[in-house]
Amino acid sequence: MGRGSANTTTAAEKIILLGSTGSIGTQTLEVIQQFPDRFQVEALTAGDNLDLLAQQIQTFHPKWVVIRSPHRIEELKSRVPDFKGTITAGSTGLDELCASNAGNTIVVGLVGMIGLSPTLKALKTGKKVLTANKETFVAGGHLVQPYLDQIVPIDSEHSAIFQCLKNESKKAVRTIYLTASGGPFRNHTPEQMNHVTRADALNHPNWVMGEKITVDCATMMNKGLEVIEAHWLFNIPLDKVQILVHPQSMVHSGVEFVDGSILTQMGAPDMRVPIQFALGYPERLDAEYEGSRLNLFTMPALTFETPNEEKFPCIRLAYEAGRLGSSATAVLNAADEMAVSLFLDEKIGFNQIPMLLERTLEQHQEEGVVLSPTLEEIMTYDAWARRFVRDHQLSHA
């Protein structure tokens, strides 16, 4: 039994969890277990990890489950023979779930463009959206902006900014400082960068995350995407968002105001803390986890650095795409997803990732940037960018 509880007269908050077997999903369920009277898992969605999903179904008893592959539905049913709820599959299943009256809060732990459409469906039905899916804002920020009052960010950096901006006027903001650990290659020389392996890129010094986001941290594209996310999420001009390298990962981000005051949010590098904040918002829930408390008396000295954009060109590319417009950011995001996939499959080298992104962005700019594409147009640009990266890689293999 968890420490937290709710007033017995208050109905439990019904949670839809997208990406339940991933890093954000498993940690969200860990937090939910601390508050069995407050939260009820209404639905779980996952990819192909049916072993873990079956365990989650047996533990949390959802009413609705969505998996990636339709042909594996019968396999899942055989693993949970006592499950009497609904099982659907694919992007259609995600959209149907999020557009339904199931649940009143959705936690988006999905990585990639797959998160955009179900997020929009959930927002349009009035659900509260707690999201760690930066691609929703990078590719479709103009589409979700009308619903910002329904959104609470989960990413540690955007959670920090969200907390610092509470009750503050946006007109008073001078700069948003988006902190970055610098990743595993912060101190690498250009020569060392030429020999980075898959295993090297997946060895993050501070955080435990999924493979795609870990590689993005290594290229610092993750931080570039977060700049675009912050621009849309907080309705702040792109050039007011600055990346600040902070290797200790204890200051999660901050805001400087026009009077010179700077507010920051600090904490241990533990994703369960911002997840718990988002689940409880506007209340702060009382629970802690091993390693989730920051000891001010014993923590190391804190340092801050300017990012090296020459060594990490993905930062520059993200700002360029953000200034160009929404179709450009959608293209950059899709190109990055494809390039990272190719790198993880060991079909391209680490330094080829930004090269492919830049060529894709240049080609898109030549063909014409669209400032406010529809969801259908975004999906078209997404498919084009993936195809361009794949074909370009093959032609130069």
Secondary structure, DSSP 4 states (H G I P E B T S, - for coil): --S----TTSPPEEEEEESTTSHHHHHHHHHHTT-TTTEEEEEEE-SS-HHHHHHHHHHH--SEEEES-GGGHHHHHHH-TT--SEEEEHHHHHHHHHHSSS-SEEEE---SGGGHHHHHHHHHTT-EEEE--THHHHHHHHHHGGGGGGEEE-SHHHHHHHHHHTT--GGGEEEEEEEE---TTTT--HHHHTT--HHHHT--SS----HHHHHHHHHTHHHHHHHHHHHHHTT--GGGEEEEE-TT--EEEEEEETTS-EEEEE--S-THHHHHHHHHTTSPP----TT-S--TTTPPPP--B---TTT-THHHHHHHHHHH-HHHHHHHHHHHHHHHHHHHTTSS-TTHHHHHHHHHHHHHHHH---SS--HHHHHHHHHHHHHHHHHHHHHT-
